[in-house]
Amino acid sequence: MKETIIEVRSLERTYRKGPKALDGVDLDVERGVRFALLGPNGAGKSTLTRILCTLSKADAGTVRICGIPSSAGSVAVPLLPELVPVGAPLRGGAGNPATRRSGPC
């Protein structure tokens, strides 16, 4: 069984003067898996990313980063740079920092 790094359950977010940006989003990202968030304008990509990085709050649902509940001001936020290092190569292999274990996660 693979280790889940990012776990999202029933995530919802509605803006005051706008549409529902996220409606019951469920997502699991396992260690070592490359993940891309694609979709048309207005699909909720930026909203989901902002919630994962704790820059915005969800109206409902849960987010866990390496098993740690994540919310605004969460201790899980410092783990995110270790999950997606800046400048990580887009090819696999043992030397790829994106697939190498480091830190608590």
N, C-alpha and C positions, 0 to 999 in steps of 0.2 A: 504494500500500500504506500502510495506517495504522500509526502508531507504537503499539506495545504498551507500556502504562504499568505494568500489573500482570500478571505471568505466573506461574502456579502449575502445577506438574507433579507428578502422582502423590503428592499430599500425604496422609499418614496420621498419625493420632493416636489412641492408645488410652489411656484412663485406667486407673490401677492397679486400682481396685475397680469399674470400670464398663465400659460398652460401648465399642466402637470408635466414636469421635466422627467421624472422617474416614477414608474408605476409598477412596484413589486419586482424590482430587479434582484435576481439571484446570480451569483458568480463565484466560481472557485478557480483559483490559479495555483497550480502545484509548482513546487521547487523545480527549477531547471527547464520549465516550459516558457517558451517565448509567447508573449501575449500582446495583441494589438487591439485597440478599441477603435472600430471603424463604424461609420454611419453617416447619414445625411445631416445637413444643418438642422439644428433643433432636436436632434435625437437624444440628447442628454449626455453626450460624451464628456463635455467640460464639467457639467454638474457632477457626474459620477467621480471624475478625477479630483475635483475640489473637495468632495466629501471624503474620498480615500486619503487625501493629504491633510484633512481636518481644517481646511480653509472655509468650509461651509458645513452646516448641520443638516442632517436628514430630518424629515418630518416623522418618519417611521422606519423601522428596520434596524439591522445590526451590521456592523463591520468589524472584522477581526483581522489584525495584521500579526502573523506568526502566533496566532492563538490569543493575542492580547486585544481586549475590546478597545476599539478606536472611536474617539469622539473629539470635539474641539479641545485642544490642550492636552491631548492624550500622550502617554509615554510611548505609544507605538510609533509616533511620527518620526523620531530619530532612526527607526529601523528602515524606513523607506529608501534612503540613499543606498543602503547596503543591498536592497533588493534590485534596484535599477541604477547601477553606477553610471555616472556621467561619462560619456565617451566609450562605453562598453562596445566591443566589436559585435557585429550582427551575425557572426558565424559561430558555430558550436565548438566544442572541444574542451579538453581538461584545462587548458590555459585561459579559457574565457572567464573573466571575472563575474559574469552574470550567472554562471553555473557553479562557481566555487563557493563553498560555505565559509561564512565569516560572521563574527558577532554572535549574539544570542539566538539568532533565528536560523 
